[in-house]
Amino acid sequence: MIADFSDNEIAPKAEQLDESQGLPTDTISQLGELGMLGLTIPQQHGGAELDLLSACLVVEEISRCCGSTGVVLATHLFEGTAAIMNLADDAGHQRWLPKMATGETLATFALAEVEAESDASGITCAVGQEPDGYSLHGKKTWVIAGAMAGLVTVVARNGEDQLQDLGAYVVDPSTDGCSREPLKDVLGLRGSGFCDIQFDGVRIDATSYLNRDDSGWQGLTRVVEMSRLGAAAVILGVARGAISHALNYASERVAFGRTLDRFGSIREMLAEAATGVEGARLLLWRAAGLYDAGKSAAREASMANLAAKQAAYRATRDAVQVFGGNGYSREYPVERSYRDVQTAAPFGGGEDLQKILISRSLTGVRS
């Protein structure tokens, strides 16, 4: 169903979305009507209560035709929803999940800051204690879908300890003191609603503080791990779309009296691209399956994220090469695929970070 929806409803809009740098508002609403925004939310809160593997497959299919729409959906499922489900109490679940499941509320997650990036200990966004809650001060950057989200889970500091004093706070971005600045003219994923969010004394009620076990960064790591799965699903979906376009083009384009798919060098590029992407997909599905089984899979999530990025770099680069000079033209979709993969690469942490996490896990050094 989602593959057909992606082909028929999303693909025709993808080029215009990229060119206009708009927002996939209508498409996200349609996905909400199809129940896709509540995929992993329990049935008691209006969701489908499916597993993370199913969510990966859906995000892949959406991203195959439009990376921008795919990353908005992935952020809602693997970060926004994951934060509420993993960190909020039962009252928080009842308060936020039903509207998230129907698509009435799109959720996102605000972690990155200009100075901190992947270094959580460098986060400066802070909360102050108020008689009836908290006040939030600071700025978050590169918030995916931030321009259209109705709920933002913000990682902020409530003390001096580098990691232990980090907490998660649910914010309505329409609240007084909260302002959004869209990020335009980015390389790729230009329709994903990137924005900076400024918090100038935003008032938060006491029940919007999620880390009630006071576990600090440890309590947030599972959400960050989920984000790595979502990013990998987006990247692999975009790469699959690029390979498909390259195959179709190679079967039609004639050079020296035969179609391109008759040339050994072209066949080699397509074979290696497809093999790399399929291998990364299996790593992603394995990591998702481990989480679905209730097991720890931090290392596997990093492996899947790393493999997805490496495979997608190659697949989209080679897809552009198959198109020859046309590959560099916006008249053909592989140019957009290449840009989208490059832009999605930092999400969930860059390649170097994934290698550090994997190697530390292998050698027994705690990250």
C-alpha positions, 0 to 999 in steps of 0.5 A: 500500500505504501509503495503504491502511495509513494509512487502515485502520490509522493513521486509526482510532487518530489521535484516541486517540493525540492525546488520550492523548498516548501513543506510536505504538509498535505502528504503528511496529512494523507499519511496520518489518514493512512495511520502511518504517523501512529505506526509504533504507537500502542493501540490503546492510544490510537496507533497501529502498535507495529514494530520498528522493522515495519516503521523502517520499511515504511520510511524506506518506501516513502524516501525511495520517492522523496527524501524530504517527506521520508525524513519528516516521517522518520523524525516523527516515528523514530525521534518524536514518538520514541521520546514520548514513548520511552521517556514519558509516564502513563499520563504523558502517553495519554496526553500526547500520543493520541494526537500524534497517532492520528497525525493531528500533531507532528512531533520532532526532537531538538538535540543539536546546537551550533557549538555542541553538534554530536557532543551532548556534554556541550549542550547549553540550552538550559531550564530554570525552575519556576513555581509551577514548572520551568522556563527554557532558554537557548537555541536549537539548530537543524531541527527536522520538520521544526517548521511544521511540528506541533510538538518538540521534545527539547534536550536541555540542561538543568544543572552543571553536570556534563551529562547527568543533568540533561533532561527532555522537555516537551514544548509547543512551538507556538508558545510565547517566547518560542520562535522558529527560523527556517533554514533555506538553501540547504544542499538537499532534503530541501522540503523537510522543514529544517529550522532553528528554534529559539527559546527565550524564557519559554514557560513549561509546565511541570508535567512536560519534563520527561526524564522522571528517573533523573537518568540524564543522558543515559535516559536519552540514549535510546532515543538517539539510537532510534534516530540512527535507525530512522536516518538509515532507513531514509538514506537507504530508501533514497539510494534504492530510488537512485538505483531504480532510476539508473536501471531504467535510464541504462535500459533506454539510453543508447550509445555506440549502438546498444543500451547502456545496460549492455556495457560491463562497466555500467553493469559492475556499478549497478551490481555493486551499488545494489549489493551494498544497499541490500547489505546495509538494509539487512543490518538495519532490519537486524538492529530493528529486530533486536530492539523489537525483541527487547534487546540492546542493539546500540552497536548494531544501530551504529553499524546499520547507520554507518553501512547505510551511509557508505552504501548510499554514497556509492549508490547515488554517486554511481547513479549520477555516473550512469546518467553521464552529463544528464546526471548533473541536471535537475531534469533528472532525479538522481541529482536530487538523490545525491544531494539528499544523501549528502544532507542526511549523512550527519543525522544520527551522528556522522560516520566518524562518530559511528566508528568510534561507538562501534570500536568502543563497543568492540573493545569494551570501552564504554561510550 
